[in-house]
């Protein structure tokens, strides 16, 4: 995880960023599949408490 400054209006806000690289061959994996994966990954990172709750139930 990296902390980066982000210009927001009149001041800087520091935000956390998780770099993710996807490397694949275009013939094997469709770009749409990669987009679905990154969207799902982003939603998991946005709600980490729900991941823990789901595992406990």
C-alpha positions, 0 to 999 in steps of 0.5 A: 500500500502506498500513501499518495497526495491528492489535490482536492480543491484547495488542499492536499488529501493523502489517500491510500493506494494499492498498486495492481498489475495485470499481465495476460495474453490477449489471446487467452484472457479477454479484456472484459474479464480483466475489467470484471476482476479489477472491479471485484477486487476494488469492491473487496478492498472497499469493504474489508469488514464484510469479508471478515463477517462473511467468514465468521458466519 
